[in-house]
Amino acid sequence: MPTNFNTLPNRNIYQPMINTSTVSNPVKKETAQQPQTEKGISKKALVGIGASLAAAATVGILLAKGNFRQAKQLAEHIDFKEAKTMDEAVQFAKENLGVKLQIGDNLDVANFLNEIFVDVNNKMKGKAVLPKKVKMQATNATDGLEGFASWNTKRVLKLGSDFEAIVNIGKEKRLTLKECIEYYKEFSKDKDPNFITRAIYHELGHANHKNFMKMRRLPELKADGNKDTHLTEEFLQDVKDNKVVHDFFDKNTSTRLDDGTIYSLSSPAEFVADTFSFKMLGKSIPEEVEKIYQKFGGPVIG
């Protein structure tokens, strides 16, 4: 999800601590030492976490054509079990979810992902499309935007360099990914404090949105040479003057394109994926948002 610094609340929390090339409007680095917070993480480290989030570019990179058939028939309900070793986590993902984790020796990340996959599976009663593979790998859209995480129709979920940067900050401070997320939620004052978790749900929203390839942003469709843009154009007209829809995403998301467009409203694919992510996190969805979600084929939950 590309971020416009000028639209973000509490900009100081986003001052880059690590070098990144994914921000279109980078902010000058802060070099002053910050006091230590409780539990061993400094405010400077929090800035690093915030910087990685602010640097997070496109969520929803759509790469190759494929099918949506789930290779493994999943149980309607799966009990999540936190693994104690990486081998256990890999085995749990493979045997229960049909997912191959290729994320190195990142046990807390594996548990974090497996818990989300189980949640989606259970809320979709065993009918969810989940990844065949998960990789730590840089992501790019067809129109050049980089991503925090991405999904392609070969059913590969990729976790980009900004996601990996957050994980590395946690390792340096001896914090799990969940602890990094909690610190960010507490200190960032971002209007979208669940960004990291929501980004994964967002990608699974793409995974379960069968026609999302036809509903991408106009620059993506044009970069692919796709001349059938009527669904995206119809969506843009539907949301253009809809104050309820605009206000909901303006209030609850921070990601903006360079022209100031709310990322969630840049295409029906991103709208559906973001709405799906909010639904999975139990957020109340306005009726106007729900109508458009259903109109453009948003996945049924429950």
C-alpha positions as CSV (number, residue, x, y, z in Angstrom):
1,M,0.0,0.0,0.0
2,P,1.7,3.2,-1.1
3,T,1.7,5.9,1.6
4,N,1.6,9.7,1.3
5,F,3.4,11.1,4.3
6,N,1.5,14.4,4.0
7,T,-1.8,12.7,4.8
8,L,-0.6,10.7,7.8
9,P,-1.4,11.6,11.5
10,N,1.6,12.1,13.9
11,R,4.2,12.2,11.1
12,N,7.1,12.0,13.5
13,I,6.5,8.4,14.2
14,Y,7.2,7.7,10.6
15,Q,10.7,9.3,10.4
16,P,12.8,6.6,8.6
17,M,15.3,4.7,10.8
18,I,16.1,2.2,8.0
19,N,16.9,2.9,4.4
20,T,14.0,2.0,2.1
21,S,13.2,2.8,-1.5
22,T,9.5,2.1,-1.4
23,V,8.3,5.5,-0.1
24,S,7.4,8.1,-2.8
25,N,7.7,11.0,-0.4
26,P,10.4,10.1,2.1
27,V,11.0,12.1,5.2
28,K,14.5,13.1,6.4
29,K,16.0,10.7,9.0
30,E,16.0,11.5,12.7
31,T,19.4,11.0,14.3
32,A,18.7,12.2,17.9
33,Q,18.8,9.5,20.5
34,Q,15.5,8.7,22.1
35,P,14.8,7.5,25.6
36,Q,14.2,3.9,26.3
37,T,10.6,2.7,26.8
38,E,9.5,-0.1,29.0
39,K,10.1,-3.8,28.0
40,G,13.3,-3.0,26.2
41,I,12.2,-1.2,23.0
42,S,13.3,2.3,22.3
43,K,11.1,5.0,20.7
44,K,13.7,5.0,18.0
45,A,12.9,1.3,17.3
46,L,9.2,2.2,17.2
47,V,10.1,4.8,14.6
48,G,11.6,2.0,12.6
49,I,8.5,0.0,12.8
50,G,6.4,3.0,11.8
51,A,8.8,3.8,9.0
52,S,8.4,0.3,7.6
53,L,4.7,0.6,7.7
54,A,4.8,4.1,6.1
55,A,7.1,2.7,3.5
56,A,4.7,-0.2,2.7
57,A,3.6,0.2,-0.9
58,T,1.0,-1.6,-2.9
59,V,-1.0,-4.4,-1.2
60,G,-2.6,-6.5,-3.8
61,I,0.1,-7.1,-6.5
62,L,-1.6,-9.2,-9.2
63,L,0.8,-11.0,-11.3
64,A,-0.2,-14.1,-13.3
65,K,-3.4,-15.7,-14.5
66,G,-4.4,-19.0,-12.9
67,N,-7.3,-20.7,-11.3
68,F,-8.9,-20.5,-7.9
69,R,-9.4,-24.2,-7.1
70,Q,-8.2,-25.1,-3.7
71,A,-5.9,-28.2,-4.0
72,K,-6.5,-29.3,-0.4
73,Q,-10.0,-29.8,0.9
74,L,-10.0,-28.0,4.3
75,A,-11.9,-28.9,7.4
76,E,-14.8,-26.5,8.2
77,H,-13.1,-25.8,11.6
78,I,-9.4,-26.1,12.4
79,D,-8.0,-25.6,15.9
80,F,-4.9,-23.3,15.8
81,K,-2.0,-24.6,17.8
82,E,1.0,-22.4,18.3
83,A,4.1,-24.3,17.3
84,K,7.2,-24.5,19.5
85,T,9.6,-25.2,16.7
86,M,9.8,-24.2,13.0
87,D,9.4,-27.8,12.0
88,E,6.1,-27.9,13.9
89,A,4.9,-24.7,12.3
90,V,5.8,-25.9,8.8
91,Q,4.1,-29.3,9.4
92,F,0.9,-27.6,10.8
93,A,0.6,-25.4,7.7
94,K,1.2,-28.2,5.3
95,E,-1.0,-30.9,6.9
96,N,-3.9,-28.7,8.1
97,L,-3.9,-25.8,5.6
98,G,-2.2,-27.1,2.5
99,V,0.3,-24.2,2.7
100,K,4.0,-24.5,2.2
101,L,5.9,-22.0,4.3
102,Q,9.2,-20.8,2.7
103,I,10.1,-18.0,5.1
104,G,13.4,-19.2,6.6
105,D,13.7,-19.8,10.3
106,N,11.0,-17.3,11.4
107,L,8.9,-19.2,14.0
108,D,6.9,-16.2,15.3
109,V,6.1,-15.2,11.7
110,A,5.0,-18.7,10.9
111,N,2.7,-18.8,13.9
112,F,1.4,-15.3,13.1
113,L,0.5,-16.5,9.5
114,N,-0.9,-19.8,10.5
115,E,-3.2,-18.2,13.0
116,I,-4.5,-15.8,10.3
117,F,-5.0,-18.7,7.8
118,V,-6.9,-20.7,10.4
119,D,-9.1,-17.7,11.2
120,V,-10.0,-17.2,7.5
121,N,-10.6,-20.9,7.0
122,N,-12.9,-21.1,10.0
123,K,-14.9,-18.0,9.2
124,M,-15.3,-19.2,5.6
125,K,-16.2,-22.7,6.9
126,G,-13.5,-24.6,5.0
127,K,-14.2,-22.9,1.7
128,A,-11.3,-20.4,1.8
129,V,-8.7,-20.2,-0.9
130,L,-5.3,-20.1,1.0
131,P,-1.8,-19.9,-0.4
132,K,0.1,-22.8,-1.9
133,K,3.3,-21.1,-0.8
134,V,4.4,-18.2,1.3
135,K,7.7,-16.5,0.6
136,M,9.8,-13.6,1.8
137,Q,10.3,-11.8,-1.5
138,A,10.2,-8.3,-2.9
139,T,6.9,-7.6,-4.7
140,N,6.0,-5.3,-7.6
141,A,2.8,-4.5,-9.4
142,T,2.6,-4.5,-13.2
143,D,2.6,-0.7,-13.1
144,G,5.8,-0.6,-11.0
145,L,4.5,0.0,-7.4
146,E,6.3,-2.0,-4.7
147,G,4.4,-3.8,-2.1
148,F,4.3,-4.7,1.6
149,A,2.7,-8.0,0.7
150,S,1.3,-9.5,-2.4
151,W,-0.9,-12.2,-3.8
152,N,-0.8,-13.7,-7.3
153,T,-3.1,-16.2,-9.0
154,K,-0.5,-18.9,-8.8
155,R,-1.6,-18.7,-5.1
156,V,1.8,-17.5,-3.8
157,L,1.7,-15.0,-0.9
158,K,4.8,-12.9,-0.9
159,L,5.9,-10.8,2.1
160,G,7.9,-7.8,0.9
161,S,11.0,-6.1,2.1
162,D,9.1,-3.8,4.4
163,F,7.5,-6.7,6.2
164,E,10.9,-8.3,6.5
165,A,12.3,-5.1,7.9
166,I,9.8,-5.1,10.7
167,V,10.7,-8.7,11.5
168,N,14.4,-7.8,11.6
169,I,13.8,-4.8,13.9
170,G,12.0,-7.2,16.2
171,K,14.9,-9.6,16.2
172,E,17.3,-6.9,17.0
173,K,15.2,-5.9,20.0
174,R,14.4,-9.5,20.9
175,L,10.7,-8.9,20.2
176,T,8.3,-11.2,18.4
177,L,6.3,-9.9,15.5
178,K,3.2,-9.8,17.6
179,E,5.1,-7.6,20.2
180,C,6.2,-5.3,17.4
181,I,2.6,-5.0,16.2
182,E,1.3,-4.2,19.7
183,Y,4.0,-1.5,20.2
184,Y,3.0,0.0,16.9
185,K,-0.7,0.0,17.8
186,E,0.1,1.6,21.1
187,F,2.5,4.3,20.1
188,S,2.0,5.2,16.4
189,K,-1.4,7.0,16.7
190,D,-2.0,5.8,13.2
191,K,-5.6,5.7,12.0
192,D,-4.9,2.2,10.8
193,P,-3.0,0.6,13.7
194,N,-3.8,-2.9,12.6
195,F,-2.0,-2.4,9.2
196,I,0.4,-5.3,9.5
197,T,-2.2,-7.9,10.4
198,R,-4.8,-6.3,8.1
199,A,-2.3,-6.5,5.1
200,I,-2.3,-10.3,5.3
201,Y,-6.1,-10.5,5.5
202,H,-6.2,-8.0,2.6
203,E,-4.2,-10.4,0.4
204,L,-6.5,-13.3,1.4
205,G,-9.3,-11.0,0.3
206,H,-7.7,-11.0,-3.2
207,A,-7.3,-14.7,-3.0
208,N,-11.0,-15.3,-2.4
209,H,-12.2,-12.6,-4.9
210,K,-12.6,-14.7,-8.0
211,N,-12.7,-11.9,-10.6
212,F,-10.2,-9.6,-9.0
213,M,-7.9,-9.7,-12.1
214,K,-10.6,-7.8,-14.0
215,M,-11.0,-5.3,-11.3
216,R,-7.6,-3.9,-10.7
217,R,-6.5,-0.3,-10.8
218,L,-6.6,1.3,-14.2
219,P,-2.8,1.7,-14.5
220,E,-2.4,-2.0,-13.7
221,L,-5.0,-3.1,-16.3
222,K,-3.4,-0.8,-18.9
223,A,0.1,-2.0,-18.1
224,D,-1.1,-5.6,-18.8
225,G,-2.7,-4.5,-22.1
226,N,-6.1,-5.2,-20.8
227,K,-8.7,-3.1,-22.7
228,D,-11.7,-4.3,-20.7
229,T,-11.8,-1.7,-17.9
230,H,-15.5,-1.4,-17.5
231,L,-15.8,-2.9,-14.0
232,T,-13.1,-0.6,-12.6
233,E,-14.6,2.4,-14.3
234,E,-18.1,1.5,-13.1
235,F,-16.8,1.2,-9.5
236,L,-15.0,4.6,-9.7
237,Q,-18.3,6.1,-10.6
238,D,-20.1,4.3,-7.8
239,V,-17.8,5.7,-5.1
240,K,-17.0,9.1,-6.6
241,D,-19.6,11.0,-4.7
242,N,-20.5,8.5,-2.0
243,K,-19.7,10.4,1.2
244,V,-20.4,7.4,3.5
245,V,-18.0,5.2,1.6
246,H,-15.4,7.9,1.3
247,D,-15.6,8.8,5.0
248,F,-15.3,5.2,6.2
249,F,-12.1,4.5,4.3
250,D,-10.7,8.0,5.0
251,K,-11.2,7.5,8.7
252,N,-9.9,3.9,8.9
253,T,-7.0,3.8,6.4
254,S,-3.8,5.8,5.9
255,T,-2.7,4.6,2.5
256,R,-2.9,7.1,-0.3
257,L,-1.7,7.2,-3.9
258,D,0.5,10.0,-5.1
259,D,-2.5,11.9,-6.3
260,G,-4.1,11.7,-2.9
261,T,-6.6,8.9,-3.8
262,I,-7.6,6.7,-1.0
263,Y,-6.0,3.4,-1.9
264,S,-9.1,1.4,-1.0
265,L,-11.1,3.4,-3.5
266,S,-8.7,3.1,-6.4
267,S,-10.3,-0.1,-7.8
268,P,-13.0,-2.7,-6.9
269,A,-10.2,-5.2,-6.3
270,E,-8.6,-3.1,-3.5
271,F,-12.0,-2.0,-2.2
272,V,-13.1,-5.7,-1.8
273,A,-9.7,-6.7,-0.3
274,D,-9.7,-3.9,2.3
275,T,-13.4,-4.4,3.2
276,F,-12.7,-8.2,3.6
277,S,-9.8,-7.4,5.9
278,F,-12.0,-5.2,8.1
279,K,-14.7,-7.8,8.2
280,M,-12.2,-10.4,9.3
281,L,-11.1,-8.2,12.1
282,G,-14.7,-7.8,13.3
283,K,-15.2,-4.1,12.3
284,S,-18.7,-2.9,11.6
285,I,-19.2,-2.2,7.9
286,P,-21.6,0.6,6.8
287,E,-24.5,-0.5,4.6
288,E,-23.3,1.5,1.7
289,V,-19.9,-0.2,1.8
290,E,-21.5,-3.6,2.1
291,K,-23.7,-3.0,-1.0
292,I,-20.7,-2.2,-3.1
293,Y,-18.7,-5.1,-1.6
294,Q,-21.5,-7.5,-2.7
295,K,-22.0,-5.8,-6.1
296,F,-18.4,-6.5,-7.0
297,G,-18.3,-10.0,-5.7
298,G,-16.8,-9.7,-2.2
299,P,-16.2,-13.1,-0.6
300,V,-19.0,-14.4,1.7
301,I,-17.8,-14.7,5.3
302,G,-19.7,-17.0,7.7
